[in-house]
Amino acid sequence: MKYMRIIMMIWIALMVSYMITPSSYASNVPEDVQTFAKGQGLDEFKKMVLDDPVGYGYENEEEVKSVTLGPGFEVHLFDSNKFKKVSDSLIDVSKPTGQYDFIVQSGGVGKSFLSIEQFEGKFRVVLAGGDASRLDASLNTMTKSLSTNVDTLNPVLIKDGNIRYLAVKIDGKEVNIPDVPTDKKSLMGGMDNNQLWDSSKTIDFLKDVQSQGVDPEVDGAGGYPVINSGTSTNNYMSITIISLAIALVGLIVVYMWVRKRQSLK
């Protein structure tokens, strides 16, 4: 019974450690995702883009072959049902999707996107291409404004239609920056990617857009935010449960082994 009590104490400690882990850690890119992106993911990106370098925005094959993997983020989407309850946080009105967007850099500057997701237990590339220069500019503005680097900030990436926001909480206050260039800031109520914005201001703007029922597919409305409620609830809870189950089985096996050893003495 002595050993069983020890095993139960270890099990309880594991449960507590999982329960108290801050939810913000879900926005980190897991190591296995990062490893896949750096290796097979980037290789697949190059293979696809090499079929038509110019079409993907590259000068030639040499530029494609020299690209490197930049920062990555788990993609979040807005949940329209939460907007009524939250007034100052984009992060709190978003949900993780389980998809990861990486900035692919050419000469140290953001050029394209590499998007990865897990499917049937394996990682796969779901997107290669697009224009990552706007998000790269947003990230540079954020890190310079806050005098730190992306790893320290760990910003949350939120996609809304064709607009990407980077949001982060600093000293209890949330700020964000949309990947909207200055010449398009009229679409964002005057907000662009040249400075940080209080998320309360962005929330007010998005609520106004939502109340107007703007349809981005209608002529004249292209580029407006699309507050999407059809989001994934994947927050790695299943992974946590599986890990705990494996840990419990392992502890039981150890206990049975110890009991067997004692009976043989």
N, C-alpha and C positions, 0 to 999 in steps of 0.2 A: 504493500500500500504506500510505502514511503516513496518509491519510484513513481508510482501512479500520480501521487500528489505533485511531484516535481514536474512530471509531464503536463499535467493540467495547468500548472502555473505558467509553464512555457507557452502553452496554447493560448491562455488568456492574454499573455503579454503580446503575442503575435496579433491577436484580434484587436487589442487596444491600439497597437502601432498602426494597423491599417485604418482603423476608424478615425484616428486623429490626424491623419495625413491631410494637409490642406487641399481643397479642391483645385486650387490654382496650379498644382503640379500637373494636372491633366493637360495643360497647355504645353508642357515640355515635350520635346521630340525624344521618344524612347531611343535607347542606344541601338536596338536592333533595326529600327527604322533608319536611323542615321547611317548605320553600317551598310544597309542595302542601298541607300541613296548614293553614298560615296562610291560604291563598287558597281554592282549590276545596274542600278538605276541610272547612273551617269553614263555607263557604257551603252545602255539602250537608248538614252537620249541622243547621244552622238550618232548612233546608227540610224535613227529615224531622221535626224536633221541633215545628215550627210546625203540623204536622197535628194534634197533640194535646199542647199544652204541659203541661197538668195531668197527663196520663198519664205524661209524662216527668219529672215532679217540679218543674215550673216554675209560677209563679203566673199568668203571662199571656204574651201574645205579646211585649210590650215587654221582659220579662226575657230571653226567648230571643234577641231581636234585639241585645241589649247584651252577650251573652257574649263572652269573649275566650279565646284559646288559651294554656294554661299549659304547664308542663314536659312533655316527652315522653321516652319510654324505649323501647328495643327490648325486646320481650317474650322472656323466657327461660323454658324449662320444665325440670323436673327429669328427669334420666336415672337411673332406678332402678339400672341396672347399675354406676354409679359409686359408689354409697353404701358399698359394701364396702371401697373403697380410700381414701376421704376421711373425715376426722373433724372438720375444723374450718373448712370453707369451703362455703357454699351456691353460690358462684359456680363453683367447680370441679366441682360435680356438676350443673351446668345446661348447656343448649345454647340458642343463639339460634334464633329462629323466622323472622326476616325480617318479623315483624309489629311495628307500633309503636303504643303506647298513649299518647295525649295526654290530659292533664287539662284539661277545659273549665271555665273559671271564670265565676262570676257574682258580681259585686261583689268580685272578688279572691279568692274562696273556691272551692275545688274542688267541682264540682257533678256533672258527667257525664264519660263517656269518649268519645273519638273514636279509633277504631282504624283503622289504615291498613296496607295491604300492597301489594306489587307483583304484578301479574298480567298475563301476556302483554306484558311490557315497559312497562306503564302502572300508575300508582298508582290505587287505588280505596279507598273507604270500606267497611269490613266491619262496623263497629259504631258506633252512635250512641246514647248513653244510658247506663244503669247508674248506680250510685252511686259517685262518685269521692271522696266526703267522707272516707272512711276512709283511702284512700291519701294524700289531701291532708294529713290530720292526721299520718300517719306521716312524711311528708316534712318537715313543719314541726317535728316532734319531733327528727328527725335533724339538720336544719340548725341548730336551736337548741342541741342537745346538743354538736355539734361546732364551733359558732361559725363557720359558713361558709355559703355559698350552694350551690344545687343544681348550678350550672355548675362550681364548683370541685370538688365531691364526685364528680360524675358517677356516681351510684349505679346498680347493676344491678337491673332489675325482674325478679322471678321469680314466675310464676304457678303455683299449685298448687291445682287445684280452684277453689274460690271464695275462696282466700286469696292475697294478693299480698305478697311480701316485697321490701323494699329492702335491698340488701346493698352494703357498701363496705369496702375495705381501708384501714386507717389505721395507718401505722407498722408495717407487716408483720402486723397483726392484723385479722381480719375481724369486723365487727359487722353486725347486721341488725335490722330492725324489721318485724313482720308487721302488716298492716292489720286487726288484731283489736281491737275495743273492749274496755274493761275488763270489761263484763258478759258477755263471751264468752270470757274468757281461760282458762276451764277446758278449752275445746276445744284450747288450745295449750299445755297443761302449765303454765299460770300465766303465760304470756307474752302481752303485749298491746302496743298502739301508744303507750304512755305513756313508754317508755324504750327504749334500745338494749340488745340482747342479744348475748352472745358467740355466734358462729355454731356453735361446738363444742357449746353447750347445745342449740341448735336441731337440729343434726344428730343428737344423741343421741335427742331426742324423735321426730324423723322416722323414725329407724331402729326405734324401739320401735313406732311406729304401723305401719311396714311389716311388722315381724315378727308383729304381731297380725292382719295381713290385714284391717284395718278397711275395710268397704265403705261409702262415703259415701251410697249409695243406700238402705241399710237404715235403717229407723226407729231413731232414737236415735243414729245416727252422723253425721247431717248436719252439715256444717261441718268435719269432720276433713280433714286434708291428704290429697291423692291424689297419690302419687308416680308420675308418668307417664313411662314409658320410650319412648313413641311420639313422639319429638321430631324436629324438623327439624335437619339437619346444615348448613343454609345459613349459611355464615360469610363470604360474599362472595368466596370463592376464585375463582369463575367470573368475577366482575367484575375481579379482579386479573389473571387470565390474559388476559382480553380486552384490558385496558389495556396489558399488556406486549406483546402481539402487535401492537397498533396502534402502539406506540412503536417496535418493531423495524421494521415496515414503513416508518414515517416516516423512520427513520435510513437504511434501504436506499435509499429514493427520493432522499434528500439526497446519498448517496454516488454514485449513478448520475448525478445532475445535475452534481455536481462533476467526475466523470470525463468526462462529455460536454463540459463547458466546457473542460477541459484539452485534449481531442482537437481542438477547433476552433481552438485557438491555433497 
